[in-house]
Amino acid sequence: MSKLGYCSRSQAAELIRAGRVGLNGSTKRDPETPVRIETDCIVVDGHAIESPQKIYIMMNKPRGLVTTASDEKGRETVYEELRKATEFLPWVAPLGRLDKASEGLLLLTNDSEWGARIIAPETHLEKTYHVQIRAVANEELTTAIVDGVKNKNGEILRAKHARLLRAGEKNCWLEIVLDEGKNRQIRRILESLGVEVLRLVRVAIGPLQLGTLAKGAFRALTKEEKTVLDHAISAKKSFTTKDTK
């Protein structure tokens, strides 16, 4: 049901357990029941689910929102922003997450296969962040961010690139580029280096730039933007495959 863009996996499981979902004429209560999307008929409350048009959205996520469909702590989610603008948008899922305190470029889609390629670790699609810190960075700090820090499990956390963008008397902005998607990676690196993060904004995913999209606003990707992202994924995958041979 989530692959068909009807709802999230957790919402689908609730509907199934409640006996509201039929598969090929019979009610199913086991969310793990195997389904052949191409041939099976799935109905919810007596209405057949059909594959919606594929949708690819970019949002400028505001600070303070979480990227889950529903939150056990009752916090506002990015879906509140989507519902404010339209009631007719099919279900879309966020690609990766920006934590509550982070902001910036977030992709959402109902094309689960495409989304999986975007966030796949082996793709190494670069993500660019502008980070304000309570410190004035020098070359030693930017080098340490790229060299990496070791966490308590012995895992090395590092950025691909880091450079100073602009500086004030007591704080500055850095540009940090990641090519892997570990949880709260930038915050954990800087915390290990004794640096406080004031703001963290994702400004690009691969070649796709956040640009001038207003905070809280969202729009569909253009065909050109989707094509450029597809080419970037293919190029990264091809390069990684050659590099591992």
C-alpha positions in Angstrom: 0.0 0.0 0.0 2.9 2.4 0.7 4.5 1.4 -2.6 1.3 2.4 -4.3 1.4 5.8 -2.7 -1.8 5.3 -0.6 -0.3 5.7 2.9 2.7 5.1 5.0 3.8 1.6 6.0 2.7 2.1 9.6 -0.7 3.4 8.5 -1.1 0.5 6.2 -0.4 -1.9 9.0 -3.1 -0.3 11.2 -5.7 -0.5 8.4 -4.9 -4.1 7.7 -5.1 -5.2 11.4 -8.4 -3.3 11.6 -9.9 -5.5 8.9 -10.4 -2.6 6.5 -8.2 -4.0 3.7 -9.2 -6.7 1.2 -6.9 -8.6 -1.1 -8.4 -10.3 -4.2 -11.8 -10.5 -2.6 -11.0 -11.5 0.9 -10.1 -9.6 4.1 -6.5 -9.8 5.3 -5.4 -8.9 8.8 -1.7 -9.8 8.5 0.4 -6.8 7.2 3.1 -9.3 6.1 0.8 -11.0 3.6 2.7 -11.2 0.2 1.3 -9.1 -2.6 1.9 -8.9 -6.3 1.4 -5.2 -7.0 1.1 -5.7 -10.8 -1.8 -8.3 -10.7 -3.4 -8.3 -7.2 -6.5 -6.2 -6.4 -6.2 -4.3 -3.1 -9.2 -2.5 -1.6 -9.6 -0.2 1.4 -13.1 0.2 2.8 -14.5 -1.3 -0.4 -12.6 1.0 -2.7 -9.8 -0.3 -5.0 -6.4 1.3 -4.7 -4.9 2.4 -8.0 -1.3 3.5 -8.6 -1.3 7.4 -8.6 0.8 9.5 -10.8 4.4 9.6 -9.6 5.1 12.8 -7.7 8.5 14.3 -6.8 8.5 17.2 -4.4 11.1 19.5 -2.9 10.4 21.3 0.4 12.2 23.9 2.4 11.7 22.3 5.8 11.4 24.8 8.6 13.1 24.2 11.9 10.9 22.6 14.6 9.2 20.0 12.4 9.8 16.3 12.4 9.8 14.2 9.2 7.6 11.3 10.3 4.0 10.8 9.3 2.9 10.9 12.9 4.9 11.6 16.1 4.5 9.7 19.4 5.4 12.9 21.2 2.8 15.0 19.4 5.2 17.2 17.6 4.3 18.9 14.4 5.4 17.1 11.3 6.2 18.2 7.7 2.9 16.8 6.7 1.2 19.7 8.4 2.8 22.0 5.9 1.7 19.8 3.0 -1.9 19.7 4.3 -2.0 23.5 4.7 -1.4 23.9 1.0 -3.6 21.1 -0.5 -6.0 18.4 0.4 -5.5 16.5 -2.8 -1.9 15.5 -2.7 -1.3 11.7 -2.8 0.7 10.1 0.0 4.4 11.0 -0.3 7.3 9.8 1.9 10.4 11.9 2.9 13.7 10.7 1.5 15.9 10.5 4.5 15.4 12.8 7.5 16.3 16.2 8.7 16.0 16.2 12.5 13.7 18.6 14.3 16.3 21.3 14.8 17.6 21.1 11.2 16.1 22.9 8.2 16.4 23.1 4.4 16.0 20.9 1.4 13.8 17.8 1.9 12.7 15.5 -1.0 9.4 13.7 -0.8 7.9 11.2 -3.3 5.4 8.4 -3.8 8.0 6.6 -6.1 9.5 4.2 -3.6 12.0 2.7 -6.0 13.4 6.1 -7.0 13.5 7.2 -3.4 15.5 4.1 -2.5 18.1 4.9 -5.1 18.4 8.5 -3.8 19.1 7.4 -0.2 21.0 4.2 -0.9 24.4 4.3 0.9 26.2 2.9 -2.1 25.0 5.8 -4.2 27.1 8.3 -2.2 25.0 11.2 -3.5 26.5 14.3 -2.0 24.4 16.5 0.4 25.6 20.1 1.1 24.9 21.9 4.4 25.4 25.4 5.6 26.1 25.2 9.4 26.4 28.1 11.8 28.6 27.3 14.8 29.4 29.1 18.1 33.0 29.5 17.2 35.3 31.1 14.6 36.6 28.2 12.5 40.2 27.9 11.4 41.9 25.5 9.1 42.5 23.1 12.0 38.8 22.7 12.6 37.8 22.2 8.9 40.6 19.7 8.6 39.4 17.8 11.7 35.9 17.7 10.3 37.2 16.0 7.1 39.7 13.7 8.9 36.8 12.6 11.2 36.2 11.6 14.8 35.7 8.2 16.3 32.5 7.6 18.2 32.2 5.3 21.2 31.5 2.3 19.0 34.8 2.8 17.1 33.0 4.2 14.0 34.6 7.1 12.2 32.4 10.0 11.4 33.7 12.4 8.8 32.7 14.9 6.1 33.8 14.8 2.5 34.5 18.6 2.4 34.4 21.5 4.8 35.2 25.1 4.3 34.6 28.5 5.9 31.8 30.6 4.3 31.8 33.7 6.4 32.7 34.7 10.0 31.7 37.1 12.7 33.4 37.9 16.0 32.0 34.9 17.9 30.4 32.6 15.3 30.7 31.6 11.7 29.1 29.7 8.9 30.7 26.6 7.4 29.8 24.6 4.3 30.0 20.9 5.0 29.5 18.2 2.3 28.5 14.6 3.2 28.5 11.6 0.9 27.0 9.2 3.4 23.8 9.5 5.6 24.5 8.6 9.2 22.2 9.8 11.9 22.9 13.4 13.0 26.3 13.1 11.5 27.3 16.7 11.3 26.0 17.4 14.8 27.9 14.4 16.2 31.1 15.4 14.5 31.0 18.9 15.8 29.9 17.9 19.3 32.9 15.6 19.5 35.1 18.5 18.5 33.6 20.6 21.3 31.7 22.9 18.9 28.1 24.0 19.4 25.8 24.1 16.3 23.5 27.1 16.1 21.8 26.4 12.8 22.0 23.6 10.3 20.5 24.1 6.8 20.7 21.5 3.9 21.1 23.6 0.8 21.6 20.9 -1.9 21.1 17.2 -2.6 23.5 16.2 -5.4 23.1 18.9 -8.2 19.6 19.9 -6.8 19.8 23.3 -5.1 17.4 24.7 -2.5 17.6 28.1 -4.1 15.1 30.7 -3.2 12.3 28.4 -2.1 10.6 30.0 0.9 10.7 28.4 4.3 7.8 26.0 4.7 7.0 26.1 0.9 7.2 23.1 -1.4 6.9 22.5 -5.2 7.2 19.7 -7.7 10.5 19.0 -9.3 10.8 20.1 -12.9 11.4 17.4 -15.5 14.9 18.9 -15.9 15.6 18.7 -12.1 14.4 15.1 -12.0 16.6 14.2 -15.0 19.7 15.8 -13.5 19.2 13.9 -10.3 18.7 10.6 -12.2 21.9 11.3 -14.1 23.8 12.1 -10.9 22.6 8.8 -9.3 23.7 6.8 -12.4 27.0 8.5 -12.5 27.7 7.9 -8.8 26.7 4.3 -9.0 28.8 3.8 -12.1 31.8 5.4 -10.5 31.4 3.4 -7.3 31.1 0.1 -9.2 34.3 0.8 -11.2 36.1 1.9 -8.0 35.3 -1.4 -6.3 36.6 -3.6 -9.1 
